[in-house]
Amino acid sequence: MPIHDRPLLSYWLDALLRDARIDRVLINTHYLHEQVEAFVVQSRWRDRVDLVHETELLGTGGTILANRSYFGEGPLFVAHADNLTDASLGTLFDAHFAAPADVLATLLAFRTKSPTTCGILELDDARRIVGFHEKVANPPGNLASGAVYVFAPEVLKLIEARGHRFVDLSTEIMPGLLGRMIAIEHAGFFMDIGTPEALEQARRAFRAPSG
């Protein structure tokens, strides 16, 4: 999906491999995977990107589980790359490493104008997530999960403990992490590019970073 003549994926790779000090990125593909593969081949980041094609969708947690051998023993960064943001992803890592030892996940959060279409977060005074409401009719606020996470290795074990291949992070994993997740609110640009209308709105509103 082009934003200012650049694929959305291009912004993500720049943010991760250049700005967030990550060594390698694994991209999970499914629909139109040939287009993603063709882009990666000609990308300046091609030597630091690995691709895996998921013929059967395994859910947001199932994908992590299926590729657990890739991730090693350290913290794991996970992002739904159909979002567009100008957030500094390195800041998310810094917050995770500075958090208390019992914190298992650090989430990027943003204020949404349509809270019924998002996962809405409730925080305590220490920014710990004490409530998570996934696309409910009357959510308690408008602070939304950006589906951008840093997970401690223990989260992968929790996904594996579900005992099945298809696992959804929002409905099966997040509720069990309440009180052990923190949210970092991003005050800048964040948008879910999930519809043609959202794509057009992003093209009008987003200011591409320089470089």
Buried (B, 14 or more C-beta within 10 A) or exposed (E): BEBEEEBBBBBBBBBBBEBBEBEEBBBBBEEEBEEBEEBBEEBEBEEBBEBEEBEEEBBBBBBBBBBBEEBEEEBBBBBBBBBBBBBBBBBBBBBBEEBEEEBBBBBBBBEBEEBEEBBBBBBEEEBBBEBBBBEEEEBEBBBBBBBBBBBBBEBBEBBEEBEEEBBBBBBBBBEEBEBBBBBBBBEEBBBBBEEEEBBEEBBEEBEEEEE
